[in-house]
């Protein structure tokens, strides 16, 4: 039997249609990678195409690696000649040969987003370009957008006219490009734009690659921006054998410049194109697919298609409503914990997806309390860690002496007594004598006196020695030599001492360095001709999703954007409320920008179609939004799912009479979005602890009298196994201690016919509207050193949910600049001294204003 006989009818059509432009509309889970790899095999085996003439291009290293692996397996001999790579890697390979035609050396450095920001920040400060209405982030975003649309600095300057703000951006853009070229560096956006410019200005180079790539395949075509569209158009212009694969319903990167019109207008751009739809899904059950189909049908700008499967209906989509965000987070942790204990899921096949990174914190806290191992995708990038950036800066300086940013970073690491004044003198000399920063160091005796000259001379000799050794050493030997010669181990020790003094728990810096060495070794083993430039190139082009560990027995937490291309047996889609998902900004812009809402709906479609077996959607009717609690209606995306597809049995929406009496959340300075409404019990279930008559049970038809007759009032929550578990959990986390252990034999009563989240049955209808106004919500009862309310109150709460203690004092004050591991740098706006912890408000340069607890935030003064 032929390998092509294993394909379905539409897949086979896509494989056999080799000539001319082809658009393959591949729905989620429809086997597009299989089609692409079989198509490559068919071109070589049946059509006699030389592997050298085939290009397959995609967006991530992970996707390219998977495709390469499958192609090698199917094609065998000769497959190494096929160009299977990403857009950026493609451009780097081309520019490494021809960058000199654009005024760069071929060993140029690739700047990541942090490097780019540093360069731009200096320019903005030097020319005083920031105003109240024009911030660094806006300038950076505008420059990136220009490059995505192939608008050069000169073109933007000419178009700025008399617009004061555009003139400032134009100045920043001009100076930024001058600085990049002076440093022999390109940013990510330059890689695409400069390759297009190279092709447009050098016909011989373009014709060379057109002749080589007679058959071009592009994956995830819906994610291409205008520059990528033009790159592919130029390459395919001679032979027109262009096959693009994508799904307009999964176009979710508009904010990065992706243009959905590229795939929607493919037939307009290529009138003789063949269009093939792949609608049979091999991933999900039919109920999940029906939910996705009905949601996405509400979009107007799309190509009609409907996913189907012959794998059966499967279970319904579970939809759970909760009053508060902590309840939602606790439910997710409890549900995963119970299913794991029952053998119904594995952590590695489970994911929690959400709209924004901020939503992960509550879930992380609950996972810690339940002992659920997890990874957060999109946290601090390994290569963005301080010690890693320092070592990489040494390697960059060895590889490219023109990289001023790298030289400046390491010239005083470890400390050599070379200060800012000296660096400014070097920069002035370099500018006056038209040379790069590093070369100016060799002339230090001409403009610097005293011992500093000797220090600079020693630094210069050390770098030159590394460059000489590089020619004789392997990369592994080179990085070890850098670590030894610079006494990098002692430098790491000094950083770890600072970490301990600042209360930081980041004492794994040496382990990170070992991991970097491991990555060097891995690169050398895989690369045909390993070079320092090649390793630095690999590092620069790595994406967050490329670091997701396959088969790692941990639950993955990630944003919906990060989840694109992944699949899991069990998916929890959290935060389905109006204002959260779809986002507040999208709702406000609905009239002026209807395409924004369509993008949000596509994001919902992507989230739903990540699930293979089980999908749980949840929402919370009260959530911290922009610094205050707000009542939120159920997301329209839930409304768009037919009722027949939903299972609502897990909801915990409480009747309003349960909230009478007690203090309000708004009146309690210490109640925040990380307050502990639940704690895990020893049975793996959850017990609501509240003041007064409140309890964690829900119902849509229960009267006040019904409730009074129940035997599970507050008295049943004042002792028992839940407290025992809570105390043990908190003790393990380094939190408070409890004397509840001697009550472990007591039990908590449960109501017949109800779950721990409420009576079995349909919850109160709240879909499509905001919840009715409620009387104040009672504060949650947190178990403390004793069983009384007061002893378990505020004095015992220091960092309970995180196992952290309130700092005795802070080393920063209002007005100081600080850095945060996720949000970057910002200014402290206010500090409130609460009983539980300091509440700090920071205006971050990129992330905007955030309110956080000091013990958890671990802010560092700059």
N, C-alpha and C positions, 0 to 999 in steps of 0.2 A: 504494500500500500504506500502511495506517495505521501510525503509530509503535507502536501496541499489538500489531501482528502480529509484531513482533520479539521479543516476550516469550515465555517458555515457559509451559506450561499453568498451573503454580502461581503464577508471577509475575503472569500476567494475572488470575487469581482475586483476588490481593491488590490489584491496581490497581482492579478493578471493584467490589469490596466497599467501598462508601463510607460506608454508614450503620451506626450503632451501634458498639459496641466490637469491635475487631478485634485479634487477636494474630497477628503474623507471626513465626514461628520461623525466623529466617534463619541457616542454617549459614554457616560461614566461606567467603568467596569465592562466595556464592550470588547476588550482584548486588542487595543490598538497597538501595543508594543509587539504583540504576537504577529499582527498584520505587517508591521514595518520590517521586522526581522525576516519573515517569510518572503516579503517583497524583495529584500536585498538578496536572499538566496535564489529567488526565481530569476532575478536580473542576471546573476552570475551563472547559475547552472543551466537555465533554459534559454536565456537570451544571449549568452556569450559575452556579456559586458565585463570589461576589465575592472576588477575591484578598485583599482586606482582612480577610476572615473566616477565613483559613487561617494556622495556626501550624505550623512545623516546627522541632523543638528537638533539639539533640544536646549532646555534652559538650565538644568541642574546637573552637577557632576554625578549625583546619585542616579538620575535617569539615564545619563550617557553611559555610566558604568554598567548598568543593567542591560542596556541595549547592546553594548560592546560584548558583554559576556554571552548573551544569547546568539548574537551574530557569529561569534567565534565557534560556538557549539554547533550551529547549523551549517555554516559555510566551511569551516575547517581551514585547510591550506589556502593562503592568499588573503584571509580576512584582515590581516594586520595592515593591509594597504588601504582599506576602507577608512574614510575620514568620519569617525563617530565621535562627536564632541559637542561642547556647548557653544553658544553664540560668542561669549567672551573669549573662550579658549581658541576658537577659530580665528578671531581677530588678532589675538596675541601672536599666534603662529605666523600669521601673514605679516604683522608689523615687526616681528623679530627679524624678518628678512629685508623689509623695505622701509623701516622707520626713518632711515637716513634721508629718504626723499622728502620727508616732512620736517627735517631739521632736528631730529632726535638721534641719539645713539641707539643702536639695536639692542643694547642691554638696559633699556629704560626700566625704571621702577614703576610698579603699579600701586597707586595710593588707594587705601581703603577709605571708608567714609570718615573715620576719625582723623586720618592724615589730611584729607581734603578740608575738613572743618578747621583744623589747626592752621593751615595755610591761609584759608579765607578769613579766619578770625583775626589774624595779624594784619591782613590787608584792610579789613573793615576798620580796625582800630587805628592803623597808620593814617588812613585818609578820612577818618571821622565820618564814615558812611552810614552808621546806624542813626535812626531817628526814633521818635516815639511811635511813628506809624510804619517804620521799616526796620525789622529785626534781622539778625544774622540768618536765622532759619529760613526766612522768606527769601533772602538773597540767594542762599544755597539752593533752595528748591527751584527758584526761577532759572538759575544757571543750568541745573540738571534738566529742567523741562526744555530749555533752549537746545541742549545737546540731543535730547530725545527726538527733537523735531528738526535737527540738522541746521540750527541757527547758530552761526559762529558769533564770536565776540564782536567782530567788525560789523556784521549784519545787524546785530541787536543794537549796537551804538547808533548806526544810521537810522534805525527805526524808532529810536527813543524820542526824537524831536525835542519839543520844549517841555516834556513831562519830567518834572524835577525828580520824582522817585525813580523813573526808568533810567534817568541819567546817572543816578547813584549806583544802581544795579549794573549799568553798562560799565562804569568805572571799575567796579569790583570784578566783573567778568573779565575785562581787559587785563587787569593787573594779576588776576588769578591765573590766567593762561600764560602770561609772561613768566610768572613764578614757577609754574609747572615745567615749562620748557627749560628754564634756567636750571631746575633741579633734575632735568632729564627724567621727568615723571609724567604719567598719564593717570587720570582717575578712571573709574569704571565706564562712565559715559563717553569718555574720550576714545576708549578702545573701539567702540562701534562707529562713532562719528569720524574718527581719523581714518578708519579703514575705508569708509565710504568716500571720504575726501581723496584718499590715496587712489582709489579706483577711478574717480572722476577726473583726476588730474594726471593720471599715468595710464594711458590706454594700453600700453604693453603689459603692464602688471595685471590689469583687468582681463585682457584677452588670454593671458597665461592661465588664470584660474577658471575662466569660462571654458577653456579647452580641457582643463583637467576634470572639472565637475560637470559632466554631461547629464548626470542623473542626481537630482537634489531632492532630499526628503526633509521636511521640517515638522517636528512634533510640537504640540501645544501652540499652534499657530494663532489661537485667539489671544495669546498673551504678548504678541509682538507689538512693539511701538513703531513709530514712523521711520526711525533710523534703521531698525532691523528689517522692516518691510523693504526699504530701499536697498539694503545690502543684498537681500535675497533676490530682489528684482534684477539687480545688476548681474549677479552671478548666473541667473537662469535665463538671461535675455537672449543668449545665442541659440541654445537648443530647446528651450521651453519645456524640458522634461522635469517639471516641478510638481512634486506631490506634497501637499500640506495636509496635516492631520490635526484636528482640533474639535472643540465643542464650544460653540458660542454661549451655551448655557453655563459654562464654567469660566467665563471671562471675568476675573475678579481683581485684576491688578491695574485698574484705571488710575489709581493714585500713584502708581509707579510709571505711568505714561503709556500703558497698554491701550491700544486702539481697537475696539471690537469691530469697527468698520472694515478692518483688514480681512477678517474672515467672512463677514456678512456681504462684502462687496467683491468677493473673489471672482465670481462669474462676470462681474462688470469689468474687472481688470484683465481677466482672461476669458473672453467670450466663448472660446471653444472648449472650456473646461468640462470635465466629466465629474459629476457629483454622486457620491456613494454614501449612504447612511448606514451606520452600524448601530442598531438599536437593541440587539439581544444582549442582555446583561448577564455576566457570569459571576457577579459579586454578591448581590443582595437578594433578599426575598421579594416577592411581588408586592406585599403590603408596603414595604419601605419604598419601592420604586413608584407605586401609585401615589404615595405621599409626595414624593419628589416631583412627579409628573404634574400633579394638580397644583402645586405651588408655582412651578415655573411657567405654567400656562398663562398666568396673569401678566407675564411680560409681553410687550408688543414687538420689541426689536429682537426677534429671534427667528431661527429656521425651525420649522415645525418638525418635531420628532417625539417619540414616546418610547421609553425604555420598557422592556418586558423580559421575563425570564421563564424558564421551564423548571425552575428549582422549587416551585410551590409557593403558597401564600405566606407561610411563616407566621410568627406572632404579630399582634398589632403593635403599632407605635405607642409606647407608653407616654402619657402626658401627665405631669405632676405639677400642681400649683401649691405654692407656699406663701404664707403671710410675709416672712422676712427672708432676706438673703442667707443668713446663717442657717436657717432651717433647710434651705435648698442644698447648701454645701454639706450639711450633716447627712441629709438623705443620701446624697451621692456616695459619700464615704461609707455609710452604713450598708447601702445596697451592694456596693462592690465587696465589702468585707464579708457580708453574709454569703454572697454567691461564691466567693473564693473558698470560704470554709466548707460550702456544700459541694465543691468541685464543679461548679457550673461555669466558671470562667478562669482564665489565666490572666495575670497582670499584663503580660506582654501583648495580649490581644484586646486590650481595653484602652480607651482614650476618652478624655474629657475635653470638649471643645467649647470655646467661648468667643465672644466678639472682640473683647479688648483684654490686654494683658492684666489690667487692674483687677479683673474678675478672678484671677487665679489665687489671690492671697487667702481668701476664706477657705477655698478648697484645699490649698496646701496645708493650712493649719489643721483642718479636720483629718487630712491624711496622716499628718504627724501624730495626732492623738490616737488614731486607729492603727498606727504602725503599718500603713500601706506604703510600700516603696514606690517612688515616682520620679519622673524627670520632667522638667519644664523646658519645652522646646522654645528657643528664642530668648533665653536668658542671656547672661553675660557670655559673649562669644569667647571661646578658649583663647583665640589669637588676640583678643582685646585685653587680656589680663596684663597687668603692669610688667611682671617679670618676663612674660613671653614677648611683649612688645619691645622690651629692652634688649633681649637676646636677638630678636629679629632685626632690630636697628643695627646691631653690630654686623650681622650678616649682610644687610642692605648696604652698609658703608663699605664693606669689603668688596661687594659686587659692583656698586655704583657710587663712586666718590662724589658725584654731582648732587646726590640727594642730601640737601642741606638739612631737611627735617630729621633724617636719621642721624646725621653727624651731631646736630645740636642735642638730640636726645641722649646720646651716649658719651659725649665728651666729658661729662662729669659723673658718669656712672661706671663703677663706684666712684665716690667722691675723690676728686683730684685737686680741689682748691681752685677750679677755674670758674669764675663767677660771671654774672650777667654783663658787667662792664666790659670784660674781656671779649665776650661773645659779640657785643655790639661793635667793638673795635674791629674784630675780624670781619664782620658783615660790612662795615663801612669801607674797609680796605678792599674787600672783594668787589664791592660795587664800583669803587673808584677805578680799579684796575681791570675791570671786566673779566673777572675770573670767578669760579665757583667757591663756595664757602670753605670746603676742605682744602683746596689748593692754596688758599690764602694762609692757612695755618703754617705752611712751610716757610712763609715769609714773615713770621711773627717777630723776628728780631728787628725788623724794619719799623715797627710801630708799637711794640710792647717792650717794656723793660722789666728787670728784676727776675725773680724766681719763676714767674708765670711763663716766661719764654722757655725755660727748661721743661716745665710741665707740658706745654704744647708740643715741644720737640719730642718728648717721650711718647706722647699720644700718637703723633704722626709716624714715628718709627714702628710702634706697635701695629698700627693698621697696615703699614707697608709690609711688615713681616707676615701678617696674616695672609695678605694677598700673595706673597711669594709661596707660602706653605700650601695655599689653596691648589696650586698647580700640581702638588705632589701628594696631597692628602685626599682621602675620601671625605665626603661631607660629614660623616659621623666623627671622624678624627678631627675635622676642622672645628666642629661645634664643641667638642670636648676640649680642644686647645684654647678656644675662646674662653670657656668657663674657667680653665686652670690659670691662664695668663692674667685674666682680669680679676682673679680672686672672687668670682661671682658667688661662690658659696657663702663667703662672709657677708657679701652684699645682701643675699637672701636672708641671712640670719638677722641682719639689722632691720630689714623690712618686717620680719616676723616679730621682732621685739616691739616695733612700733604698733603692729597689729594687736599685740597683747595689751600694750599700754592704752590703746584706744578702745579696748573692749571688743575688738574684731575677732571673729572666729576663723578668719581666712589664713590658717596656718599650713596650707598645703602647697605653698609656693614651690618647694623643692620637688614635690610630686609632679607639679605642672611642668617643671623643667625636664624631669625624666620623661614625661609624656611627649614633650616636644622632641627630645632625642629619639624616642621611639618612632615618631612620625618621620624623622629624617631617615632612619634605618628603613622604614617601610617604603619610603619614596625611592631610595636607592635600589631596593630589591625589585621594584615594579618597573622603574624607568629603563628604557633601552640604553639611553646615554644620559645618566644623571648629571646635572650641573647645578651650581648654586642658584643661577638665574631660574632654572626650571623649578627648583624647590620653592623659591620665593613666589614664583608665579602660581604654583599650586595652592600655596597658602593664601595668596591674595584673592583667588577666585572661589574659595570654599564658601558654601552657604550654610545657614543654620540647619536646614533639613538634611544636608549631607552628613551631619554628625549624629543623626538619630541612629541609635544602636539597634540593629536587627536582632530580634529574639531576646533582648534584654528583659528580664523578668521584672519589669516596672510598668506602672500605668503612665501613659504619656498625657501631659497637660499642655495644650497649645491653642493658639488662636485659630480661627477658621481659615485664615489666609495661609498659615503654616501647614495646615492639614491637607492642602491640595495635593493630590497624587497618592495619598496614603489610604489604607483601608484597615478596618478592625472588626473583630467579631462583635464587640460590644462598644457602642458609642453613647456617651452622655452629652447632649447638646444643651448647655445651661444658659440661662438669662434671656429667654424668649419673651421679652417685654417691649412694648412701645417705648422708645427712648434709650433702650439698651441695644436691642436688635429687632427692627432697624434702629439705627443710631439717632440720637437727638438731632444732630446736624442734618442728617438725611431727611428727616421728617420736616424740619424747618425749610429745607430747600426744595421741597417736593414740587411746588408750583414753578419755581424758576429753573429747576434742573431735574426733570422727571427721570432722566437716565440714571441719576444717583440712586433712586429707589430700585430701579431695575437691577443695578449692580448689587445692592443689598440682597435682593431676592435671589440672584444668582449665587450669592454667598451662602444663603440658606440651603439652596439646592446642593451645593458642594458639601455642606455639613451633613445633610440627610443621606447623601449617597456614599458617605465614608463607611456606613454601617453595613456589615455583611449579614448578621444574624439578628441582633437586637438593637433597637434604637429607643433611647429614653430622652424625651424633651422635657425641660422644666422651666419654671418661671417663679419669680418672687414679686409679690405685689408692693413690697416696700424695699427700697434699695438706696444706698448712699449714691447720690448723683450730684456731681459738681459741688461736693462739700456739704450737702444737706440731704436729709431723708425725703424721698418723694414717693407718692403713690403712683403705681404704674399699671397700665392695662395690659392684658395679654397681647402678645405680638400678633399683628395681622397675618404673619406667616403660619401661625397655628390655626387661625380662623380659616385659612385657605385649604387646610387639610380636611377632607370629609370626615364626619363624625364616625362613620362605619370603620374607619381605619385606626381610631384612637381607643386606647385603654386608659381610663382615668382613675383607676383604683388606688393609685399611690399618693393622691393629693392630700394636703393638710391645710385646707383653707378653713379657718375657724369662724364660727358665728360671732357677730359683733358683741353679744352680751357677755362674752368671755373676757372682754377687755375693759369692763367697768371697774373704776377704782384704780388706785396705784398711781405712780408717777409716770410721766410721759417720757419717751425716749428723748424728745427734744429738750426736756428739762434736765436731763442727766448728762453732764459734761463727760462722764467717763464711759457712757455707752456709745460705742462706735460700731462700725460695720463688722468688727471682729469680735464683738461680744459673744460669749458662749451660751447660746440658747439651748444647746444640747451637750451631753457628754456620753460617751459610749458605755453601755452596760456590760457586765461580765458575760451576758448571753449574746452579745453582738447586736442587741437591739438598742433603741434610743428611748430615753425617758425625759420628757419635758419637765423642767423645774421652774415653777413660777410662784409669785406671791399671791396671797388672797385666794380667791376661788378659781383662778385661771388654771387651765390644764391644756395639754397639748393635743387634745382630741378635737375632731371636727365633725361637722354634720350639716346637712342642708334642711333637715326637717325636725330636728330635736328642739323641744321647748325648754324653757327655763326649769319647769317642773321635772321634765325627763332628766335633765342634767343633775338636779338636786338629789334625785333618787339613786344616783350611781354611787358605787362604793370606791371611787378612785379619786377623791378630792386631794387637796394639798397634803393632808396628813399622811397619805400613802407615799409621798415623795420625800419625806423628811429623813428617811433612813433606807437602808437596803443595799442590794448588790450594786446598784448603779453608782452609789457613792463610793463604795469600796473600789470599784473599777476606776472611777474618776480620780480617787486619791492615788491609786497605783500608777495610773497613766501620768498624772502630773508629777509624781515623784520621779518617774523615769525621765521626764522632760526637764527636771531641775526646777520645778515650780514649787508650789506650797505643799505642806505635809497635812495629813488628815488623821484623826483618831477614829475614823469610821470602820477600821478593819474588824473591830470586835462585833460588828453588826452584820457580818457577811452572810449569816444564816437567814436573815429576814428577807422577805420577798416583796415585790411590788405587785399590786393587784392589777389585772388587766380586765377590760370589759368584754364580755362575750360579744362576738360579732363585730369586733373592731380590730384594726391594726394598731401598731404603736403610733401611727400618724393620724388615726381617726377611724370612725366607723366605716365599715366596708359599704361602698355605695357611691353614687354620683355626688361630687361636691357641689357647693353652691355655685350657680352659674355666674361667671364673671367675664366670659369671653367678649371681647369687642368693646368693653367699657371699663372705666376706672372703678375700683372697688368703692362701695358706699363708704361715706364718712364714718369713722369709728371713734368710739371713746378711747381715751389714752391707753396705750399698750403697756402692760406691766413689765417691769424690768425682770430679766431672767435671774433665777436664784442660782448662784454659783457655790458649790461646796467649798468650804474653807477649813480652817483649823479646827472648828467645832461645828456642831450641827445647827446652832442658832443662826438666825438671819444676820445679825450684826457681825458676829465673828466670821461669817463667810462673806462679808461684804467687801467694800472698797479696799480696805487695808490689805486684803489677801490676794488682790487681783493682779499684782505686778507681772505683766507679761504672761499670764497663765496660758493663753492660747498658743504661745510660742516657746514656753519654757525659759523665758528671759526675765531678768530682774530689772527694775527701774534703775537707771544710772544715778549715782549719788550726785553727779553734776555733769554739765555738758561743757565740752571744750570749744564750743562755738556760741555765738550770740546773735541777736537780730542784726541784720546788715552784713553778716559774714558770708563769704562765698564757701559753699560746701560741695562735695561730690557724693553721688549715690550710685550704687553698683548697677542699677537698671536705668535710672533717669538721667545720669550724667551730672553736669555741673549746674548750680543755681544759687540763688540768694535767699537767705533765711529772712522771711517776712515777719513771722511772729512765733513766740514760744509761750505755751500755756503750761503751767506746772499743775498737773492733775495728780490725784492721789495714786492713781494706777501707773501713770507714766507721764512724761512730758509730751504734749501734743505740739508738733512742729509744722508750721506752714512754710513751704519752700516754693519759690517761683523758679522753675527750671528753665534753662535756655531753650531746650527743645521740647520738653514734655509739658510745659505750662505749669500751673499751680497744682501742688499736691499737698494733702494734709496727712501726716503719718505720725506714728508713735516712735519716739527716739530709740527705744531698746530694739525695735524691729528694723528700723530704717538704717541704722549703722552709718549715719552721715559722717563724713570726714571733712574737717576744715582744710581749706586750700591755703 
